[in-house]
Amino acid sequence: MNNLFLAATLDGSLAQIVEKLNVLMDSFWMYIVLALAAVIVVWGAYIGIKIAIAHKNEEKINARDMVKNLIIGIVIIFVVAMGAPLLIEGLSAWVGIGA
């Protein structure tokens, strides 16, 4: 009897957490995307300036490495941005509050 009560309480708590996560993601999603896009644009401009003023071969190699790291960062940000809502939807389906 006690285990049944604990399971029901846990399901209710998880449902509340998932609902709050959905509300939070819906309210801040656009701002998060805009902030990440701004960071990518500013960092890309910085790297472009570094490439333009690179005179030595070593500086050019470092600038190319920075471009590679920027592309990897963009891919990681994209994967996280696409995966977070899917994770929350999966969690809500798992808890059973409807997707």
Helices and strands as residue ranges (DSSP letters): H 2-53, H 57-95
